[in-house]
Amino acid sequence: MRAEISSLFGLNVYTNAGTYVGKISDMVLDVNNRKVTGLAVSDINREIFDVPTKGVIIPYRWVITSSDIVIIRDLVNKFKKLEKEAYQE
Amino acid sequence: MAKVFAKNLSSKQVMTTDGTELGTLYNITMDLDTSELVDLMIRPDMNVDTSDFQKDDQYILLPFESVRAIKDYIVVDKKIAKGMQSSE
């Protein structure tokens, strides 16, 4: 589906596990390869991002679908799982 | 020049490789599934003859392939822009 880039600004971003991630405030474009490479997300969920910055950049390859909201792959829990596995070993 | 923020581009002047100013960038369309950038939407200047271009309402549509450079201006290749249109 095609969309105007600015129509995505302000959309809420959630993971596929239902966790709120943030709001899209801008996009990172790779002009040479004619691709969108990232989402600049602000109003971020501080519980999953322990950063002092205003927002984060999320790689576009994590995006599963976007329409009224944007859903990204739930990497937060994945990292936790990996940590757990590593600990058990 | 690799990565730019979309908001930095909005309202940037668009110029063709022959030096003609076309107008200002209004928006960019993308393919949500492939993440590819598809078209530039340009708000044409008053004195620009828009009859040669593919249009959507008052905006000129140029394929993103025609972009040659983006810095202070967005430079587009007019030949490619028109060639693409006639091949469609």
Backbone of each chain as nested JSON, in Angstrom:
{
  "chains": [
    {"id": "A", "residues": [
      {"number": 1, "name": "MET", "atoms": {"N": [0.832, -1.196, 0.0], "CA": [0.0, 0.0, 0.0], "C": [0.874, 1.256, 0.0]}},
      {"number": 2, "name": "ARG", "atoms": {"N": [0.401, 2.244, -0.739], "CA": [1.154, 3.493, -0.778], "C": [0.582, 4.509, 0.186]}},
      {"number": 3, "name": "ALA", "atoms": {"N": [1.471, 5.308, 0.743], "CA": [1.005, 6.345, 1.649], "C": [1.937, 7.546, 1.559]}},
      {"number": 4, "name": "GLU", "atoms": {"N": [1.373, 8.71, 1.826], "CA": [2.218, 9.884, 1.943], "C": [2.929, 9.809, 3.283]}},
      {"number": 5, "name": "ILE", "atoms": {"N": [4.216, 10.143, 3.239], "CA": [5.024, 9.993, 4.448], "C": [4.448, 10.781, 5.626]}},
      {"number": 6, "name": "SER", "atoms": {"N": [3.98, 11.991, 5.353], "CA": [3.511, 12.804, 6.47], "C": [2.227, 12.258, 7.094]}},
      {"number": 7, "name": "SER", "atoms": {"N": [1.537, 11.362, 6.365], "CA": [0.32, 10.787, 6.947], "C": [0.647, 9.831, 8.084]}},
      {"number": 8, "name": "LEU", "atoms": {"N": [1.911, 9.423, 8.171], "CA": [2.304, 8.514, 9.258], "C": [2.733, 9.261, 10.519]}},
      {"number": 9, "name": "PHE", "atoms": {"N": [3.012, 10.549, 10.37], "CA": [3.46, 11.311, 11.531], "C": [2.364, 11.342, 12.586]}},
      {"number": 10, "name": "GLY", "atoms": {"N": [2.73, 11.097, 13.811], "CA": [1.763, 11.145, 14.907], "C": [1.113, 9.805, 15.207]}},
      {"number": 11, "name": "LEU", "atoms": {"N": [1.36, 8.794, 14.353], "CA": [0.763, 7.485, 14.622], "C": [1.416, 6.833, 15.84]}},
      {"number": 12, "name": "ASN", "atoms": {"N": [0.6, 6.152, 16.62], "CA": [1.128, 5.419, 17.769], "C": [1.801, 4.135, 17.301]}},
      {"number": 13, "name": "VAL", "atoms": {"N": [2.887, 3.798, 17.966], "CA": [3.62, 2.573, 17.634], "C": [3.473, 1.584, 18.789]}},
      {"number": 14, "name": "TYR", "atoms": {"N": [3.039, 0.389, 18.462], "CA": [2.919, -0.68, 19.456], "C": [3.705, -1.886, 18.977]}},
      {"number": 15, "name": "THR", "atoms": {"N": [4.092, -2.757, 19.916], "CA": [4.7, -4.016, 19.505], "C": [3.574, -5.013, 19.263]}},
      {"number": 16, "name": "ASN", "atoms": {"N": [3.916, -6.158, 18.648], "CA": [2.874, -7.158, 18.405], "C": [2.468, -7.866, 19.689]}},
      {"number": 17, "name": "ALA", "atoms": {"N": [3.125, -7.522, 20.807], "CA": [2.666, -8.029, 22.1], "C": [1.771, -7.002, 22.787]}},
      {"number": 18, "name": "GLY", "atoms": {"N": [1.522, -5.897, 22.117], "CA": [0.613, -4.898, 22.668], "C": [1.266, -3.833, 23.509]}},
      {"number": 19, "name": "THR", "atoms": {"N": [2.579, -3.815, 23.572], "CA": [3.266, -2.813, 24.378], "C": [3.363, -1.498, 23.61]}},
      {"number": 20, "name": "TYR", "atoms": {"N": [3.039, -0.41, 24.297], "CA": [3.179, 0.906, 23.681], "C": [4.655, 1.243, 23.539]}},
      {"number": 21, "name": "VAL", "atoms": {"N": [5.05, 1.715, 22.369], "CA": [6.447, 2.061, 22.121], "C": [6.629, 3.581, 22.065]}},
      {"number": 22, "name": "GLY", "atoms": {"N": [5.779, 4.253, 21.299], "CA": [5.895, 5.707, 21.174], "C": [5.067, 6.22, 20.02]}},
      {"number": 23, "name": "LYS", "atoms": {"N": [5.368, 7.447, 19.618], "CA": [4.649, 8.106, 18.523], "C": [5.645, 8.45, 17.427]}},
      {"number": 24, "name": "ILE", "atoms": {"N": [5.252, 8.275, 16.183], "CA": [6.155, 8.618, 15.077], "C": [6.254, 10.139, 14.957]}},
      {"number": 25, "name": "SER", "atoms": {"N": [7.468, 10.659, 15.03], "CA": [7.605, 12.099, 14.854], "C": [8.336, 12.44, 13.564]}},
      {"number": 26, "name": "ASP", "atoms": {"N": [9.078, 11.488, 13.033], "CA": [9.79, 11.739, 11.779], "C": [10.233, 10.405, 11.188]}},
      {"number": 27, "name": "MET", "atoms": {"N": [10.787, 10.472, 9.97], "CA": [11.273, 9.251, 9.336], "C": [12.685, 9.467, 8.85]}},
      {"number": 28, "name": "VAL", "atoms": {"N": [13.459, 8.402, 8.859], "CA": [14.806, 8.471, 8.324], "C": [14.793, 7.885, 6.922]}},
      {"number": 29, "name": "LEU", "atoms": {"N": [15.225, 8.688, 5.957], "CA": [15.214, 8.241, 4.568], "C": [16.643, 7.999, 4.094]}},
      {"number": 30, "name": "ASP", "atoms": {"N": [16.839, 6.892, 3.395], "CA": [18.097, 6.657, 2.709], "C": [17.867, 7.048, 1.255]}},
      {"number": 31, "name": "VAL", "atoms": {"N": [18.364, 8.24, 0.91], "CA": [18.049, 8.793, -0.405], "C": [18.729, 7.993, -1.515]}},
      {"number": 32, "name": "ASN", "atoms": {"N": [19.958, 7.536, -1.258], "CA": [20.69, 6.819, -2.302], "C": [20.022, 5.498, -2.659]}},
      {"number": 33, "name": "ASN", "atoms": {"N": [19.501, 4.808, -1.667], "CA": [18.858, 3.523, -1.93], "C": [17.348, 3.64, -2.059]}},
      {"number": 34, "name": "ARG", "atoms": {"N": [16.847, 4.879, -2.001], "CA": [15.416, 5.157, -2.164], "C": [14.565, 4.335, -1.196]}},
      {"number": 35, "name": "LYS", "atoms": {"N": [14.971, 4.326, 0.064], "CA": [14.221, 3.541, 1.043], "C": [14.037, 4.313, 2.332]}},
      {"number": 36, "name": "VAL", "atoms": {"N": [12.996, 3.928, 3.046], "CA": [12.821, 4.418, 4.41], "C": [13.591, 3.462, 5.305]}},
      {"number": 37, "name": "THR", "atoms": {"N": [14.523, 3.972, 6.095], "CA": [15.312, 3.051, 6.912], "C": [14.898, 3.059, 8.372]}},
      {"number": 38, "name": "GLY", "atoms": {"N": [14.26, 4.137, 8.812], "CA": [13.937, 4.155, 10.233], "C": [12.768, 5.056, 10.569]}},
      {"number": 39, "name": "LEU", "atoms": {"N": [12.211, 4.806, 11.749], "CA": [11.165, 5.658, 12.292], "C": [11.758, 6.41, 13.477]}},
      {"number": 40, "name": "ALA", "atoms": {"N": [11.61, 7.723, 13.467], "CA": [11.996, 8.502, 14.635], "C": [10.78, 8.566, 15.544]}},
      {"number": 41, "name": "VAL", "atoms": {"N": [10.917, 7.987, 16.721], "CA": [9.787, 7.846, 17.634], "C": [10.006, 8.722, 18.865]}},
      {"number": 42, "name": "SER", "atoms": {"N": [8.997, 9.525, 19.192], "CA": [9.084, 10.347, 20.404], "C": [7.976, 9.925, 21.365]}},
      {"number": 43, "name": "ASP", "atoms": {"N": [7.86, 10.608, 22.479], "CA": [6.913, 10.226, 23.546], "C": [7.072, 8.747, 23.879]}},
      {"number": 44, "name": "ILE", "atoms": {"N": [8.314, 8.316, 24.011], "CA": [8.575, 6.882, 24.118], "C": [8.189, 6.33, 25.491]}},
      {"number": 45, "name": "ASN", "atoms": {"N": [7.929, 5.046, 25.482], "CA": [7.627, 4.316, 26.705], "C": [8.928, 4.109, 27.482]}},
      {"number": 46, "name": "ARG", "atoms": {"N": [9.054, 4.837, 28.585], "CA": [10.321, 4.812, 29.333], "C": [10.568, 3.472, 30.021]}},
      {"number": 47, "name": "GLU", "atoms": {"N": [9.528, 2.667, 30.092], "CA": [9.727, 1.356, 30.743], "C": [10.536, 0.414, 29.863]}},
      {"number": 48, "name": "ILE", "atoms": {"N": [10.443, 0.623, 28.541], "CA": [11.23, -0.263, 27.684], "C": [12.483, 0.418, 27.137]}},
      {"number": 49, "name": "PHE", "atoms": {"N": [12.508, 1.753, 27.154], "CA": [13.723, 2.427, 26.69], "C": [14.354, 3.177, 27.856]}},
      {"number": 50, "name": "ASP", "atoms": {"N": [15.458, 2.696, 28.313], "CA": [16.153, 3.35, 29.415], "C": [17.187, 4.313, 28.827]}},
      {"number": 51, "name": "VAL", "atoms": {"N": [16.684, 5.387, 28.228], "CA": [17.587, 6.342, 27.584], "C": [17.238, 7.764, 28.038]}},
      {"number": 52, "name": "PRO", "atoms": {"N": [18.221, 8.661, 28.067], "CA": [17.945, 10.038, 28.467], "C": [17.442, 10.891, 27.307]}},
      {"number": 53, "name": "THR", "atoms": {"N": [17.453, 10.342, 26.091], "CA": [17.095, 11.137, 24.911], "C": [15.587, 11.331, 24.793]}},
      {"number": 54, "name": "LYS", "atoms": {"N": [15.216, 12.274, 23.921], "CA": [13.808, 12.595, 23.722], "C": [13.07, 11.465, 23.003]}},
      {"number": 55, "name": "GLY", "atoms": {"N": [13.797, 10.786, 22.129], "CA": [13.165, 9.715, 21.358], "C": [14.18, 8.673, 20.941]}},
      {"number": 56, "name": "VAL", "atoms": {"N": [13.706, 7.733, 20.142], "CA": [14.598, 6.693, 19.629], "C": [14.326, 6.521, 18.133]}},
      {"number": 57, "name": "ILE", "atoms": {"N": [15.294, 5.916, 17.433], "CA": [15.099, 5.563, 16.021], "C": [14.906, 4.056, 15.953]}},
      {"number": 58, "name": "ILE", "atoms": {"N": [13.806, 3.657, 15.346], "CA": [13.515, 2.23, 15.229], "C": [13.699, 1.824, 13.774]}},
      {"number": 59, "name": "PRO", "atoms": {"N": [14.48, 0.769, 13.523], "CA": [14.697, 0.351, 12.135], "C": [13.383, -0.029, 11.46]}},
      {"number": 60, "name": "TYR", "atoms": {"N": [13.225, 0.38, 10.209], "CA": [11.951, 0.129, 9.537], "C": [11.726, -1.368, 9.311]}},
      {"number": 61, "name": "ARG", "atoms": {"N": [12.784, -2.144, 9.293], "CA": [12.603, -3.59, 9.06], "C": [11.876, -4.265, 10.226]}},
      {"number": 62, "name": "TRP", "atoms": {"N": [11.758, -3.59, 11.361], "CA": [10.994, -4.15, 12.483], "C": [9.496, -3.955, 12.301]}},
      {"number": 63, "name": "VAL", "atoms": {"N": [9.118, -3.101, 11.368], "CA": [7.699, -2.794, 11.206], "C": [6.968, -3.981, 10.574]}},
      {"number": 64, "name": "ILE", "atoms": {"N": [5.895, -4.401, 11.209], "CA": [5.091, -5.487, 10.655], "C": [3.997, -4.9, 9.776]}},
      {"number": 65, "name": "THR", "atoms": {"N": [3.273, -3.932, 10.299], "CA": [2.183, -3.346, 9.532], "C": [1.912, -1.933, 10.023]}},
      {"number": 66, "name": "SER", "atoms": {"N": [1.367, -1.12, 9.132], "CA": [1.027, 0.228, 9.558], "C": [-0.229, 0.682, 8.857]}},
      {"number": 67, "name": "SER", "atoms": {"N": [-1.148, 1.175, 9.621], "CA": [-2.361, 1.78, 9.075], "C": [-2.859, 2.832, 10.069]}},
      {"number": 68, "name": "ASP", "atoms": {"N": [-3.77, 2.472, 10.977], "CA": [-4.201, 3.459, 11.973], "C": [-3.194, 3.558, 13.112]}},
      {"number": 69, "name": "ILE", "atoms": {"N": [-2.527, 2.434, 13.384], "CA": [-1.371, 2.432, 14.28], "C": [-0.271, 1.658, 13.573]}},
      {"number": 70, "name": "VAL", "atoms": {"N": [0.923, 1.706, 14.13], "CA": [2.04, 0.961, 13.555], "C": [2.401, -0.16, 14.524]}},
      {"number": 71, "name": "ILE", "atoms": {"N": [2.561, -1.365, 13.995], "CA": [2.935, -2.499, 14.843], "C": [4.335, -2.965, 14.457]}},
      {"number": 72, "name": "ILE", "atoms": {"N": [5.184, -3.076, 15.47], "CA": [6.545, -3.547, 15.206], "C": [6.769, -4.874, 15.917]}},
      {"number": 73, "name": "ARG", "atoms": {"N": [7.819, -5.558, 15.5], "CA": [8.153, -6.841, 16.135], "C": [8.516, -6.614, 17.596]}},
      {"number": 74, "name": "ASP", "atoms": {"N": [8.085, -7.545, 18.422], "CA": [8.285, -7.404, 19.859], "C": [9.689, -7.865, 20.219]}},
      {"number": 75, "name": "LEU", "atoms": {"N": [10.644, -6.951, 20.024], "CA": [12.027, -7.334, 20.312], "C": [12.375, -7.159, 21.763]}},
      {"number": 76, "name": "VAL", "atoms": {"N": [11.554, -6.396, 22.461], "CA": [11.849, -6.158, 23.865], "C": [11.834, -7.471, 24.631]}},
      {"number": 77, "name": "ASN", "atoms": {"N": [10.743, -8.212, 24.453], "CA": [10.636, -9.491, 25.147], "C": [11.651, -10.499, 24.638]}},
      {"number": 78, "name": "LYS", "atoms": {"N": [11.95, -10.382, 23.354], "CA": [12.928, -11.288, 22.772], "C": [14.273, -11.139, 23.476]}},
      {"number": 79, "name": "PHE", "atoms": {"N": [14.643, -9.899, 23.69], "CA": [15.913, -9.649, 24.363], "C": [15.879, -10.225, 25.774]}},
      {"number": 80, "name": "LYS", "atoms": {"N": [14.74, -10.041, 26.423], "CA": [14.613, -10.566, 27.784], "C": [14.779, -12.08, 27.787]}},
      {"number": 81, "name": "LYS", "atoms": {"N": [14.121, -12.724, 26.801], "CA": [14.206, -14.183, 26.709], "C": [15.647, -14.629, 26.501]}},
      {"number": 82, "name": "LEU", "atoms": {"N": [16.319, -13.953, 25.6], "CA": [17.705, -14.295, 25.316], "C": [18.547, -14.181, 26.573]}},
      {"number": 83, "name": "GLU", "atoms": {"N": [18.286, -13.123, 27.322], "CA": [19.02, -12.901, 28.557], "C": [18.809, -14.08, 29.515]}},
      {"number": 84, "name": "LYS", "atoms": {"N": [17.535, -14.487, 29.596], "CA": [17.156, -15.575, 30.481], "C": [17.875, -16.862, 30.064]}},
      {"number": 85, "name": "GLU", "atoms": {"N": [17.833, -17.13, 28.76], "CA": [18.479, -18.334, 28.258], "C": [19.972, -18.325, 28.561]}},
      {"number": 86, "name": "ALA", "atoms": {"N": [20.559, -17.202, 28.345], "CA": [21.992, -17.081, 28.603], "C": [22.292, -17.339, 30.086]}},
      {"number": 87, "name": "TYR", "atoms": {"N": [21.367, -16.859, 30.918], "CA": [21.557, -17.009, 32.348], "C": [21.465, -18.459, 32.759]}},
      {"number": 88, "name": "GLN", "atoms": {"N": [20.513, -19.175, 32.121], "CA": [20.312, -20.579, 32.463], "C": [21.51, -21.427, 32.035]}},
      {"number": 89, "name": "GLU", "atoms": {"N": [22.103, -21.05, 30.952], "CA": [23.28, -21.803, 30.494], "C": [24.428, -21.564, 31.451]}}
    ]},
    {"id": "B", "residues": [
      {"number": 1, "name": "MET", "atoms": {"N": [26.219, 11.902, 1.577], "CA": [24.803, 12.155, 1.824], "C": [24.065, 10.811, 1.806]}},
      {"number": 2, "name": "ALA", "atoms": {"N": [23.807, 10.31, 2.968], "CA": [23.147, 9.011, 2.978], "C": [21.763, 9.097, 3.578]}},
      {"number": 3, "name": "LYS", "atoms": {"N": [21.704, 9.505, 4.851], "CA": [20.411, 9.466, 5.517], "C": [19.945, 10.853, 5.924]}},
      {"number": 4, "name": "VAL", "atoms": {"N": [18.682, 11.122, 5.664], "CA": [18.108, 12.415, 6.027], "C": [16.769, 12.197, 6.71]}},
      {"number": 5, "name": "PHE", "atoms": {"N": [16.402, 13.158, 7.535], "CA": [15.084, 13.118, 8.144], "C": [14.062, 13.689, 7.164]}},
      {"number": 6, "name": "ALA", "atoms": {"N": [12.905, 13.064, 7.128], "CA": [11.864, 13.486, 6.19], "C": [11.456, 14.939, 6.423]}},
      {"number": 7, "name": "LYS", "atoms": {"N": [11.39, 15.342, 7.699], "CA": [10.936, 16.697, 7.976], "C": [11.937, 17.752, 7.517]}},
      {"number": 8, "name": "ASN", "atoms": {"N": [13.204, 17.361, 7.4], "CA": [14.207, 18.303, 6.877], "C": [13.953, 18.613, 5.411]}},
      {"number": 9, "name": "LEU", "atoms": {"N": [13.26, 17.712, 4.735], "CA": [13.065, 17.873, 3.292], "C": [11.829, 18.689, 2.958]}},
      {"number": 10, "name": "SER", "atoms": {"N": [10.884, 18.751, 3.865], "CA": [9.634, 19.397, 3.512], "C": [9.867, 20.883, 3.25]}},
      {"number": 11, "name": "SER", "atoms": {"N": [9.224, 21.37, 2.225], "CA": [9.342, 22.761, 1.759], "C": [10.696, 23.083, 1.141]}},
      {"number": 12, "name": "LYS", "atoms": {"N": [11.479, 22.06, 0.834], "CA": [12.728, 22.325, 0.125], "C": [12.446, 22.627, -1.344]}},
      {"number": 13, "name": "GLN", "atoms": {"N": [13.268, 23.501, -1.925], "CA": [13.104, 23.841, -3.335], "C": [13.526, 22.661, -4.215]}},
      {"number": 14, "name": "VAL", "atoms": {"N": [12.756, 22.439, -5.28], "CA": [13.075, 21.369, -6.216], "C": [13.54, 21.991, -7.527]}},
      {"number": 15, "name": "MET", "atoms": {"N": [14.687, 21.548, -8.008], "CA": [15.267, 22.102, -9.229], "C": [15.614, 20.968, -10.177]}},
      {"number": 16, "name": "THR", "atoms": {"N": [15.443, 21.204, -11.473], "CA": [15.825, 20.165, -12.435], "C": [17.294, 20.324, -12.789]}},
      {"number": 17, "name": "THR", "atoms": {"N": [17.856, 19.3, -13.443], "CA": [19.272, 19.318, -13.791], "C": [19.602, 20.406, -14.813]}},
      {"number": 18, "name": "ASP", "atoms": {"N": [18.581, 20.938, -15.509], "CA": [18.856, 22.042, -16.431], "C": [18.7, 23.403, -15.74]}},
      {"number": 19, "name": "GLY", "atoms": {"N": [18.492, 23.41, -14.447], "CA": [18.495, 24.666, -13.703], "C": [17.138, 25.314, -13.492]}},
      {"number": 20, "name": "THR", "atoms": {"N": [16.08, 24.664, -13.964], "CA": [14.742, 25.233, -13.772], "C": [14.212, 24.913, -12.378]}},
      {"number": 21, "name": "GLU", "atoms": {"N": [13.669, 25.909, -11.726], "CA": [13.033, 25.643, -10.443], "C": [11.605, 25.169, -10.694]}},
      {"number": 22, "name": "LEU", "atoms": {"N": [11.249, 24.062, -10.079], "CA": [9.906, 23.515, -10.274], "C": [8.938, 23.974, -9.188]}},
      {"number": 23, "name": "GLY", "atoms": {"N": [9.435, 24.006, -7.969], "CA": [8.561, 24.369, -6.862], "C": [9.137, 23.871, -5.557]}},
      {"number": 24, "name": "THR", "atoms": {"N": [8.264, 23.677, -4.579], "CA": [8.733, 23.188, -3.282], "C": [8.159, 21.805, -3.016]}},
      {"number": 25, "name": "LEU", "atoms": {"N": [8.935, 21.029, -2.264], "CA": [8.49, 19.678, -1.942], "C": [7.329, 19.748, -0.959]}},
      {"number": 26, "name": "TYR", "atoms": {"N": [6.261, 19.031, -1.281], "CA": [5.09, 19.018, -0.408], "C": [5.055, 17.736, 0.413]}},
      {"number": 27, "name": "ASN", "atoms": {"N": [5.372, 16.625, -0.232], "CA": [5.321, 15.347, 0.465], "C": [6.065, 14.297, -0.347]}},
      {"number": 28, "name": "ILE", "atoms": {"N": [6.274, 13.141, 0.259], "CA": [6.872, 12.012, -0.443], "C": [5.948, 10.825, -0.227]}},
      {"number": 29, "name": "THR", "atoms": {"N": [5.722, 10.031, -1.272], "CA": [4.924, 8.829, -1.049], "C": [5.85, 7.628, -0.951]}},
      {"number": 30, "name": "MET", "atoms": {"N": [5.436, 6.674, -0.118], "CA": [6.254, 5.478, 0.075], "C": [5.38, 4.237, -0.031]}},
      {"number": 31, "name": "ASP", "atoms": {"N": [6.039, 3.099, -0.29], "CA": [5.349, 1.813, -0.248], "C": [5.542, 1.259, 1.156]}},
      {"number": 32, "name": "LEU", "atoms": {"N": [4.436, 1.101, 1.889], "CA": [4.526, 0.694, 3.293], "C": [5.081, -0.717, 3.456]}},
      {"number": 33, "name": "ASP", "atoms": {"N": [4.872, -1.575, 2.447], "CA": [5.312, -2.962, 2.59], "C": [6.791, -3.134, 2.276]}},
      {"number": 34, "name": "THR", "atoms": {"N": [7.248, -2.47, 1.224], "CA": [8.645, -2.649, 0.83], "C": [9.547, -1.555, 1.387]}},
      {"number": 35, "name": "SER", "atoms": {"N": [8.96, -0.534, 1.981], "CA": [9.656, 0.631, 2.53], "C": [10.312, 1.49, 1.45]}},
      {"number": 36, "name": "GLU", "atoms": {"N": [9.972, 1.223, 0.194], "CA": [10.56, 2.012, -0.879], "C": [9.896, 3.379, -1.04]}},
      {"number": 37, "name": "LEU", "atoms": {"N": [10.697, 4.362, -1.391], "CA": [10.155, 5.687, -1.673], "C": [9.675, 5.7, -3.12]}},
      {"number": 38, "name": "VAL", "atoms": {"N": [8.464, 6.17, -3.345], "CA": [7.864, 6.046, -4.672], "C": [7.91, 7.374, -5.442]}},
      {"number": 39, "name": "ASP", "atoms": {"N": [7.225, 8.374, -4.931], "CA": [7.1, 9.632, -5.67], "C": [7.432, 10.835, -4.79]}},
      {"number": 40, "name": "LEU", "atoms": {"N": [7.845, 11.899, -5.468], "CA": [7.914, 13.206, -4.822], "C": [6.635, 13.94, -5.186]}},
      {"number": 41, "name": "MET", "atoms": {"N": [6.028, 14.601, -4.216], "CA": [4.888, 15.466, -4.521], "C": [5.372, 16.898, -4.399]}},
      {"number": 42, "name": "ILE", "atoms": {"N": [5.28, 17.629, -5.501], "CA": [5.845, 18.978, -5.529], "C": [4.749, 20.014, -5.725]}},
      {"number": 43, "name": "ARG", "atoms": {"N": [4.792, 21.034, -4.899], "CA": [3.863, 22.155, -5.084], "C": [4.503, 23.089, -6.103]}},
      {"number": 44, "name": "PRO", "atoms": {"N": [3.953, 23.145, -7.337], "CA": [4.646, 23.882, -8.399], "C": [4.632, 25.393, -8.179]}},
      {"number": 45, "name": "ASP", "atoms": {"N": [5.711, 26.05, -8.617], "CA": [5.745, 27.516, -8.611], "C": [4.695, 28.03, -9.598]}},
      {"number": 46, "name": "MET", "atoms": {"N": [4.282, 29.28, -9.398], "CA": [3.22, 29.879, -10.22], "C": [3.544, 29.865, -11.716]}},
      {"number": 47, "name": "ASN", "atoms": {"N": [4.817, 30.144, -12.07], "CA": [5.178, 30.3, -13.474], "C": [5.587, 28.994, -14.157]}},
      {"number": 48, "name": "VAL", "atoms": {"N": [5.435, 27.865, -13.474], "CA": [5.881, 26.598, -14.051], "C": [4.763, 25.973, -14.885]}},
      {"number": 49, "name": "ASP", "atoms": {"N": [5.143, 25.538, -16.102], "CA": [4.183, 24.858, -16.965], "C": [4.101, 23.394, -16.526]}},
      {"number": 50, "name": "THR", "atoms": {"N": [2.972, 23.034, -15.913], "CA": [2.866, 21.697, -15.328], "C": [2.273, 20.674, -16.289]}},
      {"number": 51, "name": "SER", "atoms": {"N": [2.0, 21.098, -17.538], "CA": [1.303, 20.2, -18.458], "C": [2.154, 18.981, -18.841]}},
      {"number": 52, "name": "ASP", "atoms": {"N": [3.491, 19.115, -18.709], "CA": [4.375, 18.006, -19.081], "C": [4.42, 16.916, -18.026]}},
      {"number": 53, "name": "PHE", "atoms": {"N": [3.914, 17.213, -16.843], "CA": [4.141, 16.301, -15.734], "C": [2.887, 15.549, -15.329]}},
      {"number": 54, "name": "GLN", "atoms": {"N": [3.143, 14.414, -14.716], "CA": [2.066, 13.658, -14.102], "C": [1.626, 14.42, -12.859]}},
      {"number": 55, "name": "LYS", "atoms": {"N": [0.303, 14.539, -12.669], "CA": [-0.143, 15.357, -11.545], "C": [-1.193, 14.666, -10.687]}},
      {"number": 56, "name": "ASP", "atoms": {"N": [-1.227, 15.101, -9.431], "CA": [-2.249, 14.659, -8.503], "C": [-2.822, 15.93, -7.887]}},
      {"number": 57, "name": "ASP", "atoms": {"N": [-4.049, 16.293, -8.268], "CA": [-4.601, 17.601, -7.918], "C": [-3.662, 18.695, -8.402]}},
      {"number": 58, "name": "GLN", "atoms": {"N": [-3.261, 19.576, -7.469], "CA": [-2.376, 20.656, -7.916], "C": [-0.896, 20.284, -7.81]}},
      {"number": 59, "name": "TYR", "atoms": {"N": [-0.606, 19.066, -7.331], "CA": [0.785, 18.708, -7.098], "C": [1.389, 17.927, -8.262]}},
      {"number": 60, "name": "ILE", "atoms": {"N": [2.66, 18.206, -8.553], "CA": [3.389, 17.437, -9.555], "C": [3.91, 16.166, -8.906]}},
      {"number": 61, "name": "LEU", "atoms": {"N": [3.761, 15.036, -9.598], "CA": [4.329, 13.79, -9.101], "C": [5.566, 13.458, -9.911]}},
      {"number": 62, "name": "LEU", "atoms": {"N": [6.68, 13.294, -9.227], "CA": [7.904, 12.873, -9.902], "C": [8.367, 11.568, -9.273]}},
      {"number": 63, "name": "PRO", "atoms": {"N": [8.759, 10.582, -10.091], "CA": [9.261, 9.335, -9.505], "C": [10.542, 9.588, -8.719]}},
      {"number": 64, "name": "PHE", "atoms": {"N": [10.708, 8.876, -7.618], "CA": [11.89, 9.123, -6.774], "C": [13.178, 8.756, -7.514]}},
      {"number": 65, "name": "GLU", "atoms": {"N": [13.078, 7.911, -8.549], "CA": [14.254, 7.564, -9.361], "C": [14.902, 8.781, -9.992]}},
      {"number": 66, "name": "SER", "atoms": {"N": [14.094, 9.822, -10.208], "CA": [14.634, 10.983, -10.921], "C": [15.464, 11.881, -10.007]}},
      {"number": 67, "name": "VAL", "atoms": {"N": [15.496, 11.601, -8.713], "CA": [16.27, 12.447, -7.793], "C": [17.76, 12.204, -8.0]}},
      {"number": 68, "name": "ARG", "atoms": {"N": [18.485, 13.279, -8.271], "CA": [19.925, 13.183, -8.479], "C": [20.691, 13.542, -7.208]}},
      {"number": 69, "name": "ALA", "atoms": {"N": [20.21, 14.539, -6.481], "CA": [20.931, 14.973, -5.285], "C": [19.97, 15.68, -4.35]}},
      {"number": 70, "name": "ILE", "atoms": {"N": [20.25, 15.584, -3.076], "CA": [19.477, 16.32, -2.087], "C": [20.444, 16.964, -1.119]}},
      {"number": 71, "name": "LYS", "atoms": {"N": [20.468, 18.277, -1.11], "CA": [21.245, 18.971, -0.087], "C": [20.514, 20.262, 0.241]}},
      {"number": 72, "name": "ASP", "atoms": {"N": [20.968, 21.391, -0.307], "CA": [20.217, 22.629, -0.102], "C": [19.013, 22.669, -1.034]}},
      {"number": 73, "name": "TYR", "atoms": {"N": [19.168, 22.03, -2.187], "CA": [18.083, 21.859, -3.146], "C": [17.849, 20.372, -3.366]}},
      {"number": 74, "name": "ILE", "atoms": {"N": [16.679, 20.051, -3.88], "CA": [16.455, 18.701, -4.383], "C": [16.603, 18.79, -5.891]}},
      {"number": 75, "name": "VAL", "atoms": {"N": [17.596, 18.095, -6.426], "CA": [17.854, 18.16, -7.861], "C": [17.269, 16.914, -8.518]}},
      {"number": 76, "name": "VAL", "atoms": {"N": [16.411, 17.136, -9.519], "CA": [15.793, 16.005, -10.213], "C": [16.172, 16.025, -11.691]}},
      {"number": 77, "name": "ASP", "atoms": {"N": [16.267, 14.832, -12.263], "CA": [16.589, 14.695, -13.679], "C": [15.296, 14.766, -14.475]}},
      {"number": 78, "name": "LYS", "atoms": {"N": [15.147, 15.842, -15.228], "CA": [13.894, 16.085, -15.943], "C": [13.649, 15.014, -17.008]}},
      {"number": 79, "name": "LYS", "atoms": {"N": [14.731, 14.57, -17.642], "CA": [14.597, 13.569, -18.705], "C": [13.997, 12.293, -18.146]}},
      {"number": 80, "name": "ILE", "atoms": {"N": [14.54, 11.861, -16.997], "CA": [14.031, 10.629, -16.396], "C": [12.587, 10.832, -15.963]}},
      {"number": 81, "name": "ALA", "atoms": {"N": [12.328, 11.984, -15.382], "CA": [10.98, 12.263, -14.902], "C": [9.965, 12.16, -16.031]}},
      {"number": 82, "name": "LYS", "atoms": {"N": [10.335, 12.701, -17.179], "CA": [9.398, 12.674, -18.308], "C": [9.399, 11.331, -19.003]}},
      {"number": 83, "name": "GLY", "atoms": {"N": [10.607, 10.72, -19.095], "CA": [10.727, 9.418, -19.741], "C": [9.881, 8.376, -19.044]}},
      {"number": 84, "name": "MET", "atoms": {"N": [9.896, 8.422, -17.706], "CA": [9.143, 7.465, -16.911], "C": [7.661, 7.591, -17.202]}},
      {"number": 85, "name": "GLN", "atoms": {"N": [7.262, 8.848, -17.369], "CA": [5.839, 9.098, -17.557], "C": [5.354, 8.527, -18.888]}},
      {"number": 86, "name": "SER", "atoms": {"N": [6.162, 8.735, -19.964], "CA": [5.712, 8.294, -21.28], "C": [5.771, 6.777, -21.403]}},
      {"number": 87, "name": "SER", "atoms": {"N": [6.628, 6.131, -20.614], "CA": [6.74, 4.68, -20.704], "C": [5.596, 3.982, -19.983]}},
      {"number": 88, "name": "GLU", "atoms": {"N": [4.884, 4.714, -19.147], "CA": [3.8, 4.099, -18.377], "C": [2.534, 3.93, -19.217]}}
    ]}
  ]
}
